[in-house]
Amino acid sequence: MSATESSRRTGPFRVGDHVQLTDPKGRHHTITLQDGKEFHTHKGSFQHDQLIGQPEGFVVISTGGTAYLALRPLLSDYVLSMPRGAAVVYPKDAGQIVAMADVFPGARVVEAGVGSGALTMSLLRAVGEHGTVHSYERRADFAKIAAENVERFFGAEHPAWQLTVGDLVESLDDAEADRVVLDMLAPWECVDAAAGVLVPGGVLCCYVATTTQLSRTVETIRESQRFTEPVSWESMVRTWHVEGLAVRPDHRMIGHTGFLVTARRMAPGVTPPPRRRRPAPGNTAGKDAGNDGGTATPASELG
């Protein structure tokens, strides 16, 4: 957590803090604390001053008798409620990107397709003040919304962030990057540019919505001959209802939001080893020639 953020994320509530209020039915309201201001709903009102100086987890009672639990919103809460220009990368995918792309403190990250800034904030959290996140966004209106969202969450301009309005391929001016994250309609158009700045062993991570995008992205990475074999997956999140011994999965879940693809940069001038795959069951041609016309791989070599 950066010094910019840590001063706003701990301790008693202060003027200017974002506070998430939760009513008895689990509904959320987010307010920004101001001296002398009131919070109003059809359930009554209360003064912001009743929260200023109180610790997180405080409960305030409205004039209508409704109890509101007051906590600072988590990044995942903020992302789902902030103003949007483009669709946001959901927290479940942002977490996967940070973990599976191995974004570490001090990393140099290039991001293309900043959207509304949701993923940018997770990347900034991960690299810390000593890393860098250079985000490229083609649309100036999206970039403006993202900049406002990022600054509002961190409370000031983040020292590790640089935002460029322009196409990644045309505007890329980073000498080297440890990680490149592409969240855009056609990430295959940027594979060469990503390969040009990634250090050997660096990670390319692409986020796409459809199977056709997934296929073209993976095949382009393979054909470039500058990356390891790409890995593709999606994640799904299902909450559970727990009341005593009544334990069951909830009827609703966060299903498909997007596919993730990762691959690592090969050393300059080195091509990846040829792929060897087990023939598909019932593939008579594969029994003789192996998959893709090559030699069949013994099961003992496949592990």
Disulfide bonds with the S-S distance in Angstrom:
none
